[in-house]
Amino acid sequence: MSTHLSPYLNWRGQAAEAMTFYQSVLGGELQSSTFADYGGMGVPEEEQGQVMHSELRVSDTVLLMGSDAPSSMPGDIHNGTVTISGDELDTIRGWFEALSEGGSVDMPFEQAPWGDHFGQLKDRFGVQWMFNAAGTPG
């Protein structure tokens, strides 16, 4: 038996678009269900087609989940920060570049004082990301 920690992101009506975008960047298999698929779940009629739950399985160790928060759930959406780390510099750099399109780069992906490559960005859906490629040469 194993334990996994997986980010679960929320949006207001953008989950399908966001998760499809993440699949185009990260690859993997995306599965989604709408509120209508489960009998409406008490959300307003105009929100029935929104995502109740989605999962993007990139690998055995990378799973990103997300959904839309219906209007019946008031308050702000706070997604925290998603972190990607590993030792595959080219893959991580590619993901950084693709996720930054339409967003804003807070710290460019470059060699950090501690020797790794590091960068931070906010993507076009307002999600904060941090990237670290460990032990890579300058």
N, C-alpha and C positions, 0 to 999 in steps of 0.2 A: 504494500500500500504506500502511496506517496501523497504529498500535500503540495498544492499549487496556490500561488497568489496571483490573481488576475485582475487587471484594472477593469472597472465597470463605469463607463462614461454615460452622461445624460445630456440631452438637448431638448429644445422646444421645437419640434417639427423638422429637425435636420438629421435625425439618426440614420435614415436610409441613405441619404447623400453622403454623410460623413463616413459611415461604415464601408460603403462602396469605394470611396476614395482611399481609405486605409487599406482595403484589399488590393487596390491598384498599385499601392506603394509596397506593401509588405508581402503580398501574395496570400496564399492560403485559401481555405474554404469558408465561405460566408453563408450562414443560415439565419433567417429572420422570420419573425411572426408579428402580425399586427394585432391590435386590440380586437378588430373584427374577427380574426381567426379564433378568438377565445370568447365569442359571444358579446363583445363590446365592452365588457369589464366596467360598465358604468360611466365611460367617458363620453363626452358630447359626440353627436353624430358626425360632425365635421372633422373629428380627430380619430375616427375608427380605422382609417388607413395608415395611421402612424405606427411606428415600431414599438411593440410592447416588450420585445426581447430580441437581441441579435448576438451572435457569436461569430468571431473571426478566428478560426483555428489556423495558425501559421505553422506551428510545429507541435511536438509533444510538450514543449516548455513555454510556448508563446500562445496565449489566448487573450484576445481583447473582446470585451463584451460592451454592449451599449443599448440604450433605449431612449424613447421620447418621454419626457415628463408631461403628462396631460395638464390642461389648464386647471383641473380640479386639485392639482397639487401646487399650491401657491409657493412663492419664494424664489430666490435666486438659485441658479445652477452653479455649483462649485465643483469642478472636476479635479482639483489638485494638479499634480504633475505626473506624467507618464515618463518612466526612465527606460532607456534601452542601453544595455551595456554588453560587452563581449570583446572578443579579440579579432573579429572579422572587419578590419578597417574599411575595405572597399564597400562591403554591404552596408555597414553603419553610415558611412559617408553618403551613399546613395539614398538611403532612407531619409537622412537629414535634409539633403537637397530637395528631394521630392516633397517632403512634408512642409518645407518652408515656402513652397510656391503658393502665392496668394496670402501668405501669413507675414510674420515679422521675425527677424533673427535678432535675438537678444545678445547672444555671444556666438561668433562664427565658429564653425567646427574646425579647430586647428590644434596644434600641439600645445598642451597646457604645461605650466611650470612643474607639475609632478610627473611629466613624461608621457602621459596618455594623450590621446586626442579627445577633446571635449567641446561641446557646443550646446546652446539652448535656443529654443524658438517657441513661438506661439503660432499654431497653424490657423488656417482660414476658418476653422470652426471654433476658435477661441480656446483650444486645449493647449496647455503648456507641456513641452517635451524637453527632456535632457538626454544627451547622448554621450557615451564614454566608450572609446575603443582602447582597451588596456594594453600597455606595454608595446605600443607601436613605435617604430622608428620615425624620426623627424624627417 
